[in-house]
Amino acid sequence: MSIVLTPEQTENLKVWKNSLKSEEAKNWEVSEDEAEEKIRSIFSKVNFEGGGDLTTEDFDELFRLLKKFSANRALSNLLYRGIGLKNLNLQLRNLYYGKDPFAKRVDDFFKLKGIGIQTLSQFLIAFDSRKYPLITSQTKETLNLDSMQEEAARKEALERYDIQDPGQYLERTIDFLTDTIVFETIKFITGVEKYTQVNNLLWFGKASEEGSEEPVAFTSISLESDLRDYLASNPATIEKGLTIVQKEFDTKEIGRIDLLCKDKNGNAVVVELKKGRKSDEVVGQILRYIGWVMNNQKTKVRGIIVVNEPDDRLEYAVAPLKNMIDIKYYRVKFEISSTYEAEV
């Protein structure tokens, strides 16, 4: 494998592996194994591989079981309503059993509305937990990989999946395949049998190290696609006078721009969501996009990075690029009350 972990990272993994012996981790593993077995039964019942389709009831039960691996708001009936039941059956069958190369099948599945990396990886780990990892931003961030390790994993992914032109694929496809290399490395180093165990040792091990009394279940509100969709429909929330040109603009050469916009003066604005990526990566990426737009569209262009919370590394990285790249912050607010009050 071309990705090499530091001695400290390797030692952490070996120590965290001991957390799998805890009662909580053992109970979690039993729950995941039972969910995987029930999911196989659902697919077998309808002869999914042979062309039988899952019903809405089947998908609802499937989503309930998938949440045993990781809580995920995207796994609800809104998913098949947005995609269409027939199309979701078709693309899920293609993801599992299709004849195209794996990278192509992943890319096709990502093109469905509402599918992010966590959701796709949940479908895959439930299909075969020995072959496919469960990828969440929380567990990956635990590893604290540097940019060189990320780049090595990306290079390995491109070679393994025979991707000559990354620009022909969605950016999240390349990210997922890169993450697959990372989690494969962890599985190899720790010597565990299943990828569910990889996620558990990362989660329970890190929680134990930080002194948490009880780890919180994997939770994600799957904001990436929702946030992108919202900002595409409401670009003025990013900046007054901003209008959308195209969401996920495909450069055909260096990837897809999250949002390509125009400001009130008619100049191009590249908007990128940080999405858990390291600061150096997102700055390097948005600079490539700015350069591409500048060279190919012959217009003035600047960038905006949208993040959830302050990031010192990111702010230092863009400091020399004042007037070229701005940082904007979004906030998600949840309110729970014992009484209902209509919004006004």
N, C-alpha and C positions, 0 to 999 in steps of 0.2 A: 504494500500500500504506500502511496506517495505522501500521505498526511502523517506527520510525526508529532506526537504529543510531547510536551516537556516532561521532565522527571516529576515535577510537582503535580501536573495534571494526571499523570499515570498513577502516582501514589494516591492522589485523592480518589480516583476510581476504585483502586484496590481497597481502600479504607471504606468507601461508601458501599462496596459490595456486601460488607458485613451487615448493613442495615436490612438486607433481604431476610435475615434470620429473625427479625423482630416479628411479634405477633401481628401487628398492623399490616406489615408487608405480606406476611403469609396469607392473611385473610383477603387482602386485596388480590393476590395472585390466584387464589381459589375462585374469587368472583369473576376475574378475567377469563380464566380457563372455562368456567361454566358458560360465560357469555359467548365465547368462541365456539363452543360445541353447539349451543342453541342456534347460532347464526348459520353454522353448516347445515343444521337440520332444516332451517327455513329455505335455503337454496336447494337442498336436496328434494324437499317436498314438492317444489314447483318444477324440478328439473331445469334449473336456471341455465346451466351450461348448454343444455340441449335446446334452448329456445323458449322455455316457459317463463312468463313474466310474473314479477311480484305485484301483488295488489296494494292498494293504499294501506290496508290493514297490515300486510306483510312489512311494508316500509316503516310504518309506525313502530312495529315491534323491533324491526332491525335498528332503527334509530335509538330506541330505548336501550337496546343491548350495546350499541356502539358507545353510548355514554358511560358504560362500565369501564371503558378504557380511558376516556377523557371527557369531562363535561364540555359540551359544545352547543351553544345556542343555535348554531346553523342547522343542527340536526332536528328538524321539525317538519311538519307537513307543508310549511312554506317552501321548503326546498323542492319537493316534487310539484308543487303548484307553480312555482316559477319556471321550472325546467320542462314540466310536462311528464306525466307518468310513463308514457311510451318511450320518450326520448331518454329518460333517466335509466329505464331498464336496458335500452339499447347500448348506451354509453358505458354503463356499469358492466354489462356482459363483455363489451369490447375491452374494457380495462383489465378484466380478469382473464379472458380467454382469447382475445383478439390475436390475429396473425401479424399485425404490424409490429415493428420494433417497440420496446417498452417505452422509450422516450416519446414516441409519436402517440401512443395510447394515453400516456399521462397528459400530454399536451392537449389532446382532444377532450379529455375529461375536464381539464382546467377551463376550457372554453364554455362550459356550462355555467349558467348564472348561479352565483352564490357559493361556488366551490373554491375554497382556499386550501393552503397546504395542510393544515390540521385536519380538515374534513376528508380530503383525499387520503391522507395517511391512515385515518381511522378505518376507512373502507378497506384499505390494503392490509393493515395489521390484523383485522378481523378475518380476512381471507386466508392469511398464512402468517402467523406471528413469528415463525422461524425465519421467514424470508424478507419481510417488510417491516421497517421501523415506524413507530408512532412519533411524529415530530410536532413539538409545540415550542413556542418561543421561550417559555419558562425553563424547560429542561435544557434546551440548547444554550441559553445564556449561562446556565450553571457551569458549563465547560470553560467559559472565558477564553475562547479561541482568539488568536491574533489575526491580523489581515493576511500574513504569509501562510498561515495554516488554512485559512478560508480559501485563498487562491490555489493552494496545493490541492485541496479537496475539489475545487471547481475544475481544475485541469484534469484530475483523475476521472471526474464524472464525464467530461467531454470526450475523453479518450475511450472510456469503457463503453459508453453508449453511442460511440461513433458519430458524434455531432461535429460536423465540419464547419457549420455556420450557425452559431448560437442565435443570431438575429432572426432565424427562421422559426424560433420557438418562443413561447411566452416566457417572460422573465421568471415567473414563479415556477415554471417547469425546470429551468436551469437551477433555481434555488433549491427546489425539492430534490433533484438528483444530486446536487452538491451535499445537501444535508444527509442524504442516504449514505454517502461515502463516510461522512463524519460518524454517524451512528453505527455503521458497520465496523469502523475502527474501534469504537467503544466495546462493542459486542466481542470482538476478537481479543482485545486486551483483558477484559474481565472474564472471558470464558463462559459466559452464561449461554443458556440454550435458546431463549426467546427474547425478542425485542421488547416484550412487555416487561421483562426483568431489567432490561437496560433502562427503561423509563423509570421503573420503580426505584432502582438503586440511585439514580440521579436525584429523584424527588425526595425519597426518604433519607438518603445520605446527606444531602445538602441541608434538609430541614433539621436533621439531628445535629449537624455541625454548627448551625446557627442557634441551636438551643430551643427550637420550637417544640412545645409540648406535644402537639399533634399536627401532622401535616394536613394542609387543606387539599381537598380533591382537586385534580387538574381542572382548571377553569379557564375558559376563553370565551369572550363575547364575540369573537370572530369579526373584528371591526374592519379588517383590511378592505374587503370588497364592499362592505356597507359604506365605509367612509369614502372610498373612491367614488361610489355611485352617488352618494349625497353631494359631494363637492362638485361632481360633474354637472349635477342638476342645479347646484347653487354656488357657482364660482364666485359670486360677489361676497360670499361669506369669508373667502380667503382675502380678497382685496376689492375695495369699491371700484366698480367699473370693469372688473375682470369678466371676460366671456369665454366660454368653452369652444375650442376648435374641434378637439376629438379626445375621447377617453381611450387610454391604452393605445396611443399612436404608435404604429409599427414603423420603425425607421428602416427595417429590412436589412440593417447592417450591424447595429450595436444594441439591439433590444427594443423594448416598448416603453415609451414615456407614459407615466401614470396619467397625467393630464397635460395636454398641450393647449395653451390658452392665449388670448390676446388681451392686453391691457387697454385702458381708455384712450391711449395714444396710438393704438394699432400695432404695438410692438409685441413680439412673441414672448410668452412666459412659460417656462417648463416647470411643472409642479410635480414633485416627488414626495411620496409618503415614506417616512423612515422605516416603518414596518419591522422594527426589531433588528435591523441591520446595524453593523458597527459604523461609527461616525466617518471613519476614513473611506469606507466603501460607498456610503451614500453621497458623500461629497465628490468622490472620484467619478461616480456614475452620473451625477447631475452635470458635472463639468463636461463629460463626454457628450451628453445630450445637447447641452448648450452649444458645444462646438459643432455638432452635427447640424443643428438648426441654422446656425450662423453660416455654415458652408453651403448647405443645400437649399435653404429658403431665402438666403441673401437678405436678411432682415436683422434689426437690432433684437437682442434676446437676453433675457436674464432668468434666474431661477428662484424658486421658492421651495424650501423643504418644510413639510408639515410634520410636526412631532407632537407627542402627548405630554411631555414633561421636559424641563430644562436638562441639558446635557453639556457639561463643561467641555468635553472633548470636541463635540460638534461646534460649539460656539468659538472655540479656539481655531478650529479648522477653517471656518468661514470668515474669521476676522480679517485676514488679508484680502478677502474677496468682496469687501464692502461695495455696495451698489451693483454687484453682479449676482449675489446669492443672499436671500433673506431667509430667516427662520420664522415660521408661524406656529402657534400652539393651538391645539384643539382640546376640548374638555367634554367628557361625557358625564352627564349628571343623572343619577338615579334617586328618586324620592319615593319613600314608602310611608303611607299614612293609613290610619284606621278609618278615615273618612275620605270620601271622594269629593274632589272639588274640580269642576270643569275649568279647563284652561280658558283664559280670556285674552 
